[in-house]
Amino acid sequence: MLLAALLLSACGTNQERGAEGGGGRLPYPAAMRVGTVDTYHGTKVPDPYRWLEDTDSPGAQTFIAAQNALSQQRLEAIPARPQIKQRLTELWNYERFTVPIKRGERYFYMRNDGLQDQSVVYVASSMDDPAPRVLIDPNGLSSDSSVAIAELVPSPDGRLLAYSLSDGSDWRVWRVRDVASGADLPDTLRYLKFRDVAWTRDSRTLYYARYPQRPDGSGDDSKQMSVYRHTLGAQQSDDVEVYGITDHPTRYPYPQVTDDGRYLILNVYDGNQATGIHYQRLDEQGLPTGSVVKLLNSFDALYECIGEIDDVFYVRTNSGAPTGQVLGFTASSVDVGSARKVIPARQFALVDAKLAGRRIVTQYLQNAYSTLYVHSLEGAQLFAVTLPGFGQVEDISSGLDDPQTFFAYSDFLTPLSVNALDVRTGKASVVRAPKLANAQPRDYTTEQVFYTSKDNTRVSMFITRKKGFVKNAQAPVMLYGYGGFGIAQQPSFSVPVLVWLEMGGAYAVANLRGGSEYGEEWHQAGTKLRKQNVFDDFIYAAKYLFERKYTTPERLAIRGRSNGGLLIGAVITQEPKMFAVALPTVGVLDMLRYQTASANARQWSSDYGSSENKEEFEALYAYSPLHRVERGVCYPPTLVSTGQRDDRVVPWHSYKFTAALQYAQGCANPVLLRVEGSGGHRDGKPVRLQIEEFADQLAFAAQALGM
């Protein structure tokens, strides 16, 4: 209540904001327009800001510095920002844990005391250990606390811990720490991205996928990865390449070693729904023997090996089952038709499956919230696990012979808790439950509604609001969406969302097509030539909020990141009058050239298509945010956010889009670019920088809405 009162006194009205700057445009930094023109299948497409793709050039650096100077000045001048930052800091200051990993007799997990920039790795003898030991504290690894621990992979015997370091980019440096002494071994692995390393059963060898090395010593992610074997104590330069894909330019292999140590699984990735499974036998020393067997090589669906028991490979797949199923393949299987159907498809989407205690733990999405079950290896459902509420389950840990597994749970009003699950009984219990100080989440409630999209498709949406909320079309509402790559948007806790609620706002999340909320058909309905469905679903979510008097176009903020940043860019260029303020973050915004950034970006064509294909080019060109910006149109106040170290969605997307939007803006609504100098796509951002980013975004939205 205090924060809401402060905001009411600090923010101006819509009329006051319209007079901002004397009614004129902001003094945007000059951005030269060049005559670059590309021809796609006979269509000439200007690209006047191509020079910004050279992000390290003097011109681009001058552009970034000038944009940051303008945005910093404007954002810090917003009267409500200090109160918002203070409240974010207060609420962020709570103890947080990750799901533990048990190996041998040790438990490994990460903990943050609240405002630590980076979480710390702990090791314990049990989850009740009163004195867990700090194993790695990354907070002193860099002067600005920008280096984080990204992944943890303990050895099977629990004596060693392989861990990766991230400086905000997707590149990883892997080290190995002796758990007893707390000292690192000399082993260092570079040129890795996206996937964990895999230990052999004897805890002496690591398999990993890496990119080639450039002459200057950096990794070359324009080329394909290959799988290598590293023996502890050796130099990486002596590591042996054990598997590479030479007959297809976009397929990458990632290694996995089965729990019994007898198989090296080679998961081959060619887009989210085009994966294969190859394997090779390992001897007692973990060395490959015999030839590689291409168990699943059609690349017509998702195939995920969840483990192997007694020469049977258990595979989660949507082949022949859009909502997903678990199949069992013997080592001699030759195709999907020869597999045993272990867990048949259900009405709801199967989004995760793990082997634990020689049973199968499955997670389904029922109208976009999680349900959890335990099955026998034959597929019989043994237990339906009771969860704390209607929320999201994530990070299910697994151990083939350990009957206790762990998972995380959260919802919009419940911070992430760590839960233990006994697969012998189906009983779940809370192990770690964070407590928020000076906060009242019970003052709010979440409802799930359903609305009809443009083509009459039924779409779900979660709306979190204060209890007793009155639908009088006066409330400020923030609408969030993603809609891509088979990633479901489930209820999950966020400090910035709670602050937004305390500010008097409501928060809505739409389950757009392109996600996995309702299985593979739902995902495919938002891809390639059908991508416009995603934007229509979002637009019609906004219309539902208007029709049901939750809010009005003058009171609706929209936000999305990454593929969701594309969503925000697309809808404001299609319906600029429908939204009061837009917050696209690390977005994909140039849909004609996104695939030129890296080999990883080229793989997004499984969802987006490619401008190299005529039919797909026409679909991309029709919605590409950069190319839909029109001179003289009044676009809503827009804060574009990115990070200079983002090598997943490279920041030039945001640079080019901002330059185009500032050039075209037909009214006094501000268009600002916020560039985090040490920020990447998401991983490892220090807590203090996360607080600064959200303070800027919430303050910008509050001012634009006149809250």
C-alpha positions in Angstrom: 0.0 0.0 0.0 2.8 2.4 0.9 4.5 1.8 -2.5 1.2 2.3 -4.4 0.7 5.6 -2.5 4.2 6.8 -3.3 3.7 6.0 -6.9 0.4 7.9 -7.1 2.2 11.0 -5.8 5.2 10.5 -8.0 3.8 9.7 -11.5 2.1 12.2 -13.7 -1.1 11.8 -15.6 -1.5 10.9 -19.3 -2.1 14.5 -20.1 1.0 15.6 -18.3 3.1 13.0 -20.1 1.8 14.1 -23.5 3.3 17.5 -22.9 6.6 16.0 -22.0 9.5 17.8 -23.7 7.1 20.5 -25.0 5.2 18.0 -27.1 8.2 17.3 -29.3 10.4 14.3 -30.0 13.2 13.4 -27.7 16.7 14.5 -28.9 17.6 11.0 -30.2 21.3 10.3 -31.0 22.1 10.5 -34.7 22.1 7.2 -36.5 23.2 7.3 -40.1 21.1 5.6 -42.7 23.1 3.8 -45.4 22.0 2.6 -48.8 22.4 -1.1 -48.2 19.7 -3.1 -50.1 19.3 -6.8 -50.2 17.2 -8.7 -52.8 15.2 -11.7 -51.6 13.5 -13.7 -54.3 13.1 -10.6 -56.4 12.0 -8.3 -53.5 14.4 -5.4 -52.7 14.6 -4.8 -49.0 16.6 -1.8 -47.7 18.7 -2.3 -44.6 19.8 1.2 -43.6 21.2 0.2 -40.2 23.3 -2.7 -41.4 26.4 -1.0 -40.0 25.2 -1.6 -36.5 25.7 -5.3 -37.0 29.4 -4.6 -36.5 28.9 -4.2 -32.8 32.5 -3.5 -32.0 33.0 -0.8 -34.6 33.7 2.8 -33.4 30.4 3.9 -35.0 28.3 1.2 -33.2 30.1 1.9 -29.9 29.4 5.6 -30.2 25.7 4.8 -30.9 25.5 2.6 -27.9 27.1 5.1 -25.6 24.8 7.9 -26.8 21.7 5.8 -26.5 22.7 4.7 -22.9 23.4 8.3 -21.9 19.9 9.3 -23.1 18.1 6.4 -21.5 20.0 6.6 -18.3 19.1 10.3 -18.0 15.5 9.7 -18.7 15.0 6.6 -16.6 16.8 8.0 -13.5 14.7 11.1 -13.7 11.4 9.2 -13.2 10.3 10.2 -9.7 8.9 6.7 -8.9 12.1 4.8 -9.7 13.9 5.1 -6.3 10.8 3.7 -4.5 10.5 0.9 -7.0 14.2 0.0 -6.8 14.0 0.1 -3.0 11.0 -2.3 -3.0 12.7 -4.7 -5.5 15.7 -4.8 -3.2 13.7 -5.5 -0.1 11.7 -8.3 -1.7 14.7 -9.8 -3.5 16.4 -10.3 -0.2 15.2 -13.8 0.6 17.0 -17.2 0.8 16.9 -19.2 -2.4 18.0 -22.8 -3.2 18.4 -24.9 -6.3 17.3 -28.6 -6.5 20.1 -30.8 -5.0 22.0 -33.4 -7.0 23.0 -36.5 -5.0 26.1 -38.4 -6.1 27.7 -41.0 -3.9 27.0 -39.9 -0.3 27.1 -36.2 -1.1 24.4 -33.6 -2.0 25.3 -30.6 -4.2 23.2 -27.5 -4.5 23.4 -23.7 -4.9 22.2 -21.1 -2.4 21.8 -17.4 -2.4 21.4 -15.5 0.9 19.2 -13.0 -0.9 21.2 -10.1 -2.3 24.4 -12.0 -3.2 25.2 -11.2 -6.8 25.9 -14.8 -7.6 24.7 -18.0 -5.9 27.2 -20.1 -4.0 27.8 -23.9 -4.4 27.4 -26.0 -1.3 28.1 -29.7 -0.5 26.4 -31.5 2.3 26.3 -35.0 3.7 22.4 -34.9 3.8 19.7 -32.4 3.3 19.5 -32.1 7.1 23.2 -31.4 7.4 23.4 -28.5 9.9 26.7 -27.3 8.5 26.8 -27.6 4.7 30.2 -26.6 3.3 30.8 -23.8 0.8 32.5 -25.5 -2.2 32.6 -22.7 -4.7 31.8 -19.0 -4.2 31.9 -17.2 -7.5 31.3 -13.7 -6.1 35.0 -13.0 -6.0 35.9 -14.4 -9.4 35.5 -11.0 -11.1 35.7 -7.4 -10.0 32.1 -6.8 -11.1 30.6 -10.1 -9.9 29.7 -10.9 -13.5 31.1 -14.4 -13.5 28.6 -17.0 -12.4 28.5 -20.8 -11.9 26.2 -22.0 -14.7 26.1 -25.8 -14.5 27.1 -28.5 -11.9 27.8 -32.1 -12.9 29.1 -34.2 -9.9 31.0 -37.3 -10.7 29.2 -40.6 -10.1 31.2 -41.3 -6.9 30.7 -37.7 -5.6 34.4 -37.1 -5.2 34.7 -34.5 -8.0 32.5 -31.7 -9.3 32.6 -30.5 -12.9 31.3 -27.0 -13.0 31.0 -24.3 -15.7 31.7 -20.6 -15.5 29.8 -18.0 -17.5 30.6 -14.3 -17.9 27.1 -13.6 -19.2 27.6 -15.0 -22.7 26.6 -18.6 -23.7 30.3 -19.6 -23.8 31.3 -21.8 -20.9 34.7 -22.6 -19.3 34.5 -25.9 -17.4 36.7 -26.8 -14.4 36.9 -29.8 -12.1 37.0 -29.4 -8.3 38.2 -32.0 -5.8 35.3 -32.0 -3.2 37.4 -33.1 -0.2 40.1 -30.6 -0.6 38.1 -27.8 -2.3 40.9 -27.3 -4.8 40.6 -27.3 -8.6 42.3 -29.9 -10.7 44.4 -28.5 -13.6 41.8 -29.6 -16.1 40.1 -26.8 -18.1 37.7 -27.2 -21.0 36.8 -24.4 -23.3 34.7 -23.8 -26.5 31.5 -25.2 -25.0 28.0 -24.0 -25.1 24.5 -25.2 -24.2 25.1 -28.7 -22.8 26.5 -30.4 -19.8 29.6 -32.6 -19.8 29.1 -36.4 -19.1 31.2 -38.5 -16.6 32.1 -42.1 -17.2 31.2 -44.6 -14.5 34.7 -44.7 -13.0 34.7 -40.8 -12.5 37.9 -40.5 -14.5 36.8 -39.4 -17.9 34.6 -36.6 -19.3 32.7 -36.6 -22.7 31.7 -33.1 -24.0 30.6 -31.3 -27.1 32.7 -28.3 -28.3 33.1 -26.0 -31.2 36.4 -25.7 -33.1 39.0 -23.3 -32.0 39.9 -20.2 -34.1 43.5 -19.2 -34.7 43.1 -16.4 -32.2 42.1 -18.9 -29.5 38.4 -18.2 -29.4 35.7 -20.7 -30.2 34.2 -20.7 -33.7 30.4 -21.1 -33.3 29.9 -20.6 -37.1 31.0 -24.3 -37.3 29.4 -27.5 -36.0 30.2 -29.0 -32.6 31.8 -32.4 -32.2 32.0 -34.8 -29.2 35.4 -35.2 -27.5 36.8 -37.4 -24.7 38.9 -35.8 -21.9 40.9 -37.9 -19.5 41.5 -36.2 -16.1 45.0 -34.8 -16.0 45.4 -34.4 -19.7 45.6 -31.1 -21.7 42.5 -30.2 -23.7 44.7 -30.1 -26.8 45.3 -33.8 -26.4 41.6 -34.7 -26.2 40.3 -37.1 -28.8 37.4 -36.4 -31.1 35.0 -39.3 -30.8 32.0 -38.2 -32.9 31.1 -35.5 -35.4 28.4 -35.0 -37.9 29.8 -34.6 -41.4 26.8 -35.3 -43.6 24.5 -32.5 -42.5 25.4 -28.8 -41.8 23.0 -28.1 -38.9 23.1 -31.2 -36.8 25.0 -31.2 -33.5 25.8 -34.2 -31.2 25.7 -33.9 -27.4 27.0 -36.7 -25.1 25.2 -38.5 -22.3 26.6 -41.5 -20.4 24.0 -44.0 -19.1 23.9 -44.6 -15.3 25.4 -48.1 -15.6 28.3 -46.6 -17.7 27.8 -49.0 -20.5 26.6 -46.7 -23.2 27.6 -43.3 -24.7 24.4 -41.7 -25.9 24.9 -39.2 -28.7 21.9 -36.9 -28.8 21.8 -35.3 -32.2 20.0 -31.9 -32.4 18.7 -30.3 -35.5 16.0 -28.0 -34.0 13.6 -28.6 -31.1 11.5 -31.1 -33.0 14.2 -32.7 -35.2 16.4 -34.8 -32.9 18.1 -38.2 -33.2 19.6 -40.7 -30.9 22.8 -42.5 -31.7 24.9 -44.6 -29.3 28.1 -46.5 -28.8 29.1 -49.2 -26.3 31.7 -48.3 -23.7 34.1 -50.6 -22.0 34.9 -50.8 -18.3 37.4 -47.8 -18.7 34.7 -45.8 -20.4 36.3 -46.1 -23.9 34.1 -46.5 -27.0 34.0 -49.9 -28.5 32.5 -51.0 -31.8 30.8 -48.7 -34.2 28.2 -46.0 -33.6 24.6 -47.3 -33.8 22.0 -44.8 -35.2 19.1 -45.9 -33.1 16.8 -43.1 -34.1 17.8 -41.2 -37.2 14.7 -39.9 -39.0 14.8 -36.4 -37.4 11.0 -36.2 -37.8 10.1 -35.5 -34.1 11.5 -35.0 -30.6 13.4 -38.0 -29.2 14.9 -37.6 -25.7 16.7 -40.5 -24.1 15.8 -40.4 -20.4 18.0 -43.4 -19.5 18.8 -47.0 -20.1 18.3 -50.1 -17.9 19.3 -53.6 -18.9 19.9 -52.7 -22.6 16.5 -51.0 -22.9 16.6 -47.3 -23.8 13.7 -45.2 -22.5 12.8 -42.4 -24.8 10.4 -39.5 -24.4 9.0 -38.6 -27.9 6.1 -37.0 -29.7 6.6 -39.2 -32.7 3.1 -40.5 -33.5 1.8 -38.8 -30.3 1.6 -35.0 -30.4 1.1 -34.8 -26.6 4.1 -37.1 -26.0 4.7 -40.7 -24.8 7.5 -42.8 -23.4 8.8 -45.7 -25.6 11.2 -48.5 -24.8 13.8 -49.5 -27.4 16.1 -52.5 -27.1 19.7 -52.2 -28.3 18.7 -54.0 -31.4 15.7 -51.8 -32.3 15.8 -50.4 -35.8 12.8 -48.0 -35.9 10.0 -46.5 -33.9 7.6 -49.2 -35.0 9.7 -51.8 -33.1 9.5 -50.0 -29.8 7.5 -51.0 -26.8 4.9 -48.4 -25.7 5.8 -47.9 -22.1 3.6 -44.8 -21.2 1.0 -44.1 -23.9 0.0 -40.6 -24.9 -2.6 -38.8 -22.7 -4.9 -35.9 -23.3 -2.4 -33.5 -21.7 1.2 -32.7 -22.8 4.1 -34.8 -21.4 6.9 -32.3 -20.9 9.4 -34.2 -18.8 10.2 -37.7 -17.8 13.0 -39.0 -15.6 14.3 -42.4 -14.3 14.5 -42.4 -10.5 14.7 -45.3 -8.2 14.1 -47.6 -11.1 10.7 -46.0 -11.7 9.6 -43.3 -14.2 8.6 -39.8 -12.9 6.5 -37.9 -15.4 5.4 -34.3 -15.6 2.3 -33.3 -17.6 0.8 -29.9 -18.3 -2.9 -29.7 -17.5 -4.1 -26.5 -19.0 -0.6 -25.1 -18.6 0.0 -26.0 -14.9 2.1 -29.0 -13.8 0.9 -32.5 -12.7 3.4 -35.1 -11.5 3.1 -38.9 -11.6 5.2 -42.0 -10.7 5.1 -45.1 -13.0 6.6 -48.5 -13.0 9.2 -49.4 -15.6 6.3 -51.3 -17.4 4.4 -48.0 -17.5 1.7 -48.6 -14.9 0.8 -45.4 -13.1 1.5 -46.0 -9.4 1.0 -42.6 -7.8 -0.3 -39.1 -8.6 1.9 -36.8 -6.6 0.2 -34.1 -4.5 1.7 -30.7 -5.3 1.4 -27.5 -3.2 -0.9 -25.8 -5.7 -1.5 -25.1 -9.4 1.9 -24.1 -10.5 5.1 -25.2 -12.2 7.3 -28.2 -11.5 10.9 -27.9 -12.8 14.4 -29.4 -12.4 13.4 -33.0 -11.5 16.6 -34.6 -10.4 17.2 -38.3 -11.0 19.3 -41.2 -9.8 18.6 -44.6 -11.2 19.0 -46.5 -8.0 18.0 -43.8 -5.5 14.3 -43.9 -4.4 14.5 -40.3 -3.3 14.4 -37.6 -6.0 13.9 -33.8 -5.8 12.0 -31.2 -7.7 11.3 -27.5 -7.5 7.8 -25.9 -7.3 6.5 -22.4 -7.7 3.5 -20.4 -8.8 2.8 -16.7 -9.3 2.5 -16.1 -5.6 4.8 -18.8 -4.1 8.6 -18.5 -4.3 10.4 -21.6 -5.6 10.5 -24.4 -3.0 12.6 -27.5 -3.1 10.7 -30.7 -2.6 11.7 -34.4 -2.0 9.8 -37.2 -3.6 9.9 -40.8 -2.5 9.1 -42.8 -5.6 8.3 -45.9 -3.5 5.3 -44.2 -1.9 4.6 -41.2 -4.1 4.8 -38.9 -1.1 6.3 -35.4 -1.6 7.6 -33.2 1.2 9.0 -29.7 1.3 12.7 -29.6 2.0 13.4 -25.8 1.5 10.6 -23.2 1.5 11.8 -19.6 1.2 10.0 -16.9 3.2 9.4 -13.4 2.0 9.9 -10.7 4.6 7.4 -7.8 4.7 5.3 -9.1 1.9 1.7 -10.3 1.7 1.2 -12.6 -1.4 -2.0 -13.8 0.2 -3.5 -10.5 -0.7 -3.5 -11.6 -4.3 -5.0 -14.4 -6.3 -4.5 -16.1 -9.7 -7.4 -17.0 -12.0 -7.2 -18.9 -15.3 -9.5 -17.7 -18.1 -10.0 -18.8 -21.7 -10.6 -16.6 -24.7 -11.1 -17.0 -28.4 -8.3 -16.0 -30.8 -8.8 -14.6 -34.3 -9.3 -18.0 -35.9 -11.6 -19.2 -33.1 -8.9 -21.2 -31.3 -9.4 -21.4 -27.6 -6.4 -20.0 -25.7 -5.8 -19.9 -21.9 -4.5 -17.0 -19.9 -3.5 -16.6 -16.2 -4.4 -13.3 -14.5 -3.0 -12.5 -11.1 -4.6 -9.6 -9.3 -5.5 -8.2 -5.9 -8.3 -10.0 -4.1 -11.5 -8.0 -4.5 -10.3 -6.6 -7.8 -13.0 -4.5 -9.5 -13.4 -4.8 -13.3 -13.9 -1.2 -14.1 -11.5 -0.8 -17.0 -9.2 1.4 -14.8 -6.5 -1.0 -13.7 -3.0 -0.9 -15.1 -2.3 -4.4 -16.5 1.0 -6.0 -17.7 0.6 -8.7 -20.3 3.4 -11.1 -20.9 3.9 -13.7 -23.6 6.4 -15.9 -25.4 4.9 -18.3 -27.9 7.8 -20.3 -29.4 10.2 -23.2 -29.4 7.8 -25.5 -27.6 8.4 -23.6 -24.3 5.4 -23.5 -22.0 4.5 -20.4 -20.0 3.5 -21.7 -16.6 2.8 -20.1 -13.3 6.1 -19.1 -11.6 7.2 -16.6 -9.0 8.9 -13.3 -9.8 9.9 -10.5 -7.5 9.2 -7.9 -10.2 5.7 -9.3 -10.7 5.0 -9.0 -7.0 6.2 -5.5 -7.0 4.0 -4.7 -10.0 1.0 -6.1 -8.0 1.9 -4.0 -5.0 2.0 -1.0 -7.3 -1.7 -1.6 -8.0 -1.3 -3.5 -11.3 -2.6 -6.8 -12.5 -0.4 -9.3 -14.3 -1.5 -11.6 -17.2 0.4 -14.4 -19.0 -1.1 -15.7 -22.2 -0.5 -19.4 -23.2 0.1 -18.6 -26.9 0.5 -21.1 -29.7 4.2 -21.9 -30.4 4.6 -23.2 -26.8 4.1 -26.7 -25.5 1.2 -26.1 -23.2 -1.0 -28.4 -25.3 1.6 -30.6 -27.0 3.3 -30.6 -30.4 0.3 -29.6 -32.4 0.1 -26.4 -30.3 3.7 -25.7 -30.9 3.6 -26.3 -34.6 0.5 -24.0 -34.9 2.8 -21.1 -34.0 5.8 -21.8 -36.3 7.0 -20.8 -39.8 4.1 -19.9 -42.0 1.8 -20.1 -39.0 3.8 -17.7 -36.8 1.2 -15.0 -37.2 -1.1 -17.1 -35.0 1.2 -16.3 -32.0 0.8 -12.5 -32.6 -3.0 -12.9 -33.1 -3.3 -14.9 -29.8 -1.5 -12.1 -28.0 -3.6 -9.4 -29.6 -6.8 -11.2 -28.8 -5.6 -11.7 -25.2 -5.4 -7.9 -25.0 -8.9 -7.6 -26.5 -10.2 -10.0 -23.9 -8.8 -7.8 -21.2 -10.5 -4.8 -22.7 -13.8 -6.5 -23.3 -14.0 -7.9 -19.8 -13.1 -4.5 -18.4 -9.8 -5.5 -16.7 -8.2 -2.5 -18.5 -8.1 -0.3 -21.6 -5.5 0.3 -24.3 -4.3 3.4 -22.4 -3.6 1.2 -19.3 -2.0 -1.9 -20.9 1.7 -2.6 -20.7 3.2 -5.5 -22.6 6.5 -7.3 -22.0 8.5 -10.2 -23.5 12.0 -11.4 -23.7 14.0 -13.2 -26.4 11.4 -14.9 -28.7 9.0 -12.9 -26.5 10.9 -9.7 -27.5 10.1 -10.6 -31.1 6.4 -10.9 -30.0 6.4 -7.4 -28.5 8.1 -5.9 -31.6 5.6 -7.6 -33.9 2.5 -6.6 -32.1 3.4 -2.9 -31.6 4.2 -2.6 -35.3 0.9 -4.3 -36.2 -1.4 -2.7 -33.6 0.5 0.4 -32.3 -2.7 1.9 -30.8 -3.6 -1.1 -28.7 -0.8 -0.8 -26.2 0.2 2.0 -23.8 3.8 0.9 -23.2 6.1 -1.8 -24.6 9.1 -3.6 -23.0 10.9 -5.8 -25.6 14.0 -7.4 -24.0 16.8 -9.2 -25.8 14.5 -9.7 -28.7 14.9 -11.3 -32.2 13.8 -8.3 -34.3 15.4 -8.7 -37.7 13.7 -11.8 -39.1 15.5 -11.7 -42.5 19.0 -11.8 -41.1 18.7 -13.5 -37.7 20.3 -16.7 -39.0 23.5 -14.9 -40.0 24.6 -14.3 -36.4 25.8 -17.9 -35.6 25.2 -21.5 -36.4 23.1 -21.7 -33.3 20.8 -18.9 -34.6 20.5 -20.8 -37.9 18.9 -23.7 -36.0 16.0 -21.4 -35.1 14.7 -21.9 -38.6 12.9 -25.0 -37.2 10.5 -22.5 -35.7 10.9 -19.3 -37.8 11.7 -20.6 -41.2 14.4 -18.8 -43.2 14.5 -15.9 -45.6 16.5 -18.2 -47.9 13.2 -20.0 -48.7 10.8 -17.9 -50.8 7.6 -18.9 -49.1 9.1 -18.5 -45.6 10.7 -15.2 -46.6 7.2 -13.8 -47.5 5.9 -14.9 -44.1 8.9 -13.5 -42.2 8.9 -10.2 -44.1 5.2 -9.8 -43.3 5.8 -9.6 -39.6 9.6 -8.9 -39.1 9.5 -6.0 -36.5 12.4 -4.2 -38.0 10.8 -4.2 -41.5 7.3 -3.3 -40.4 8.3 0.0 -38.8 6.6 2.9 -40.7 7.5 6.5 -40.8 5.0 8.8 -39.1 3.2 6.2 -37.1 2.7 6.9 -33.4 4.2 4.0 -31.5 3.7 3.4 -27.8 6.4 4.4 -25.3 9.0 1.7 -25.8 12.0 0.6 -23.7 14.2 -1.8 -25.7 16.7 -3.7 -23.5 19.7 -5.8 -24.4 23.2 -6.8 -23.3 26.5 -6.3 -25.1 27.6 -9.8 -24.2 24.5 -11.5 -25.5 25.7 -14.0 -28.1 22.5 -15.9 -28.3 20.3 -13.1 -29.6 23.0 -10.7 -30.6 22.3 -7.1 -29.5 22.3 -5.7 -33.0 18.7 -6.8 -33.3 17.8 -4.3 -30.6 20.2 -1.6 -32.0 18.7 -1.7 -35.5 15.1 -1.8 -34.2 15.6 1.1 -31.9 17.3 3.2 -34.6 14.4 2.4 -37.0 11.7 3.1 -34.4 13.3 6.4 -33.3 13.6 7.6 -36.9 10.0 6.7 -37.7 8.3 7.8 -34.4 5.4 10.0 -35.3 4.7 11.4 -31.9 6.3 12.4 -28.6 6.2 8.9 -27.0 9.7 8.0 -26.0 11.7 5.2 -27.6 14.7 4.3 -25.4 17.5 1.7 -25.7 19.0 0.3 -22.6 22.3 -1.6 -23.2 23.8 -3.6 -20.2 27.6 -3.5 -20.7 28.3 -6.7 -18.8 24.9 -8.4 -19.5 24.3 -11.4 -21.7 21.1 -13.1 -22.7 20.1 -14.2 -19.3 22.6 -16.5 -17.6 24.7 -15.2 -14.6 23.4 -11.6 -14.5 24.3 -10.3 -11.0 21.4 -9.7 -8.7 22.2 -5.9 -8.4 22.0 -5.6 -12.2 18.7 -7.5 -12.3 17.3 -5.1 -9.8 18.5 -2.1 -11.8 17.0 -3.5 -15.0 13.6 -4.2 -13.5 13.6 -0.9 -11.7 14.1 0.8 -15.1 11.4 -1.2 -16.8 8.8 -0.9 -14.0 9.5 2.8 -13.6 9.2 3.4 -17.4 5.9 1.5 -17.4 4.5 3.3 -14.4 5.3 6.7 -15.9 3.8 5.7 -19.3 0.6 4.5 -17.6 0.3 7.4 -15.2 -0.2 4.9 -12.4 
